[in-house]
């Protein structure tokens, strides 16, 4: 084999390697986006569960005292975090839809 043939083969192999690396980077980005989306959904579910628990605790207690007030305050705190996560999910969804077009 001549040196020209070897260099052409090497160039083809390096070109294929570059294409594979580019594909791997794109797939990695997609996986990271999906993991972030799943984490946001898990946070949303966790906050919703916490809000339900605080409502239930306040209803079960039945009195209008400091415990009930603490439950309401915790509910309000978790509700604001829940709304932040929902906002991030909405932004993330919009970016996913725009990337698909």
C-alpha positions as CSV (number, residue, x, y, z in Angstrom):
1,X,0.0,0.0,0.0
2,X,1.2,3.4,-0.8
3,X,1.4,6.2,1.7
4,X,-1.3,8.1,-0.2
5,X,-3.8,5.2,0.2
6,X,-3.0,4.9,3.9
7,X,-3.5,8.7,4.4
8,X,-6.8,8.6,2.5
9,X,-8.0,5.7,4.7
10,X,-6.8,7.5,7.8
11,X,-8.7,10.6,6.7
12,X,-11.9,8.6,6.2
13,X,-11.6,7.0,9.6
14,X,-11.0,10.3,11.3
15,X,-14.0,11.8,9.5
16,X,-16.2,8.9,10.6
17,X,-14.8,9.3,14.2
18,X,-15.7,13.0,14.1
19,X,-19.3,12.2,12.9
20,X,-19.7,9.6,15.7
21,X,-18.4,12.1,18.3
22,X,-20.9,14.7,17.1
23,X,-23.7,12.2,17.3
24,X,-22.6,11.2,20.8
25,X,-22.6,14.8,22.0
26,X,-26.1,15.4,20.6
27,X,-27.4,12.2,22.2
28,X,-25.8,13.2,25.5
29,X,-27.5,16.6,25.4
30,X,-30.8,14.9,24.8
31,X,-30.3,12.6,27.7
32,X,-29.3,15.6,30.0
33,X,-32.5,17.4,28.9
34,X,-34.6,14.4,29.7
35,X,-33.0,13.9,33.1
36,X,-33.5,17.6,33.9
37,X,-37.2,17.3,32.9
38,X,-37.6,14.2,35.0
39,X,-36.0,15.9,38.0
40,X,-38.4,18.9,37.6
41,X,-41.4,16.5,37.4
42,X,-40.2,14.7,40.5
43,X,-39.9,18.0,42.3
44,X,-43.4,19.0,41.2
45,X,-44.8,15.7,42.5
46,X,-42.9,16.1,45.8
47,X,-44.2,19.6,46.4
48,X,-47.7,18.6,45.5
49,X,-47.5,15.8,48.0
50,X,-46.2,18.1,50.7
51,X,-49.0,20.6,50.0
52,X,-51.6,17.8,50.3
53,X,-50.0,16.6,53.6
54,X,-50.1,20.1,55.1
55,X,-53.8,20.5,54.1
56,X,-54.6,17.1,55.6
57,X,-52.7,17.9,58.8
58,X,-54.5,21.2,59.2
59,X,-57.9,19.6,58.5
60,X,-57.3,16.7,60.9
61,X,-56.2,19.0,63.7
62,X,-59.3,21.0,63.3
63,X,-58.3,23.8,65.7
64,X,-57.4,27.3,64.7
65,X,-54.2,27.5,66.7
66,X,-50.5,27.9,66.1
67,X,-50.2,24.3,64.6
68,X,-52.8,25.1,62.0
69,X,-51.2,28.4,61.2
70,X,-47.8,26.7,60.8
71,X,-49.4,24.2,58.4
72,X,-50.9,27.1,56.4
73,X,-47.5,28.9,56.3
74,X,-45.7,25.7,55.2
75,X,-48.4,25.2,52.6
76,X,-47.8,28.7,51.3
77,X,-44.0,28.2,51.2
78,X,-44.3,24.9,49.4
79,X,-46.9,26.4,47.0
80,X,-44.5,29.1,45.9
81,X,-41.8,26.5,45.2
82,X,-44.4,24.4,43.4
83,X,-45.2,27.4,41.2
84,X,-41.5,28.0,40.5
85,X,-41.1,24.4,39.4
86,X,-44.2,24.6,37.2
87,X,-42.8,27.8,35.6
88,X,-39.5,26.0,34.9
89,X,-41.4,23.1,33.4
90,X,-43.3,25.5,31.1
91,X,-40.1,27.1,30.0
92,X,-38.5,23.8,29.4
93,X,-41.5,22.5,27.4
94,X,-41.5,25.7,25.2
95,X,-37.8,25.2,24.5
96,X,-38.4,21.5,23.6
97,X,-41.2,22.4,21.3
98,X,-39.1,25.1,19.6
99,X,-36.2,22.7,19.1
100,X,-38.4,20.1,17.5
101,X,-39.6,22.4,14.7
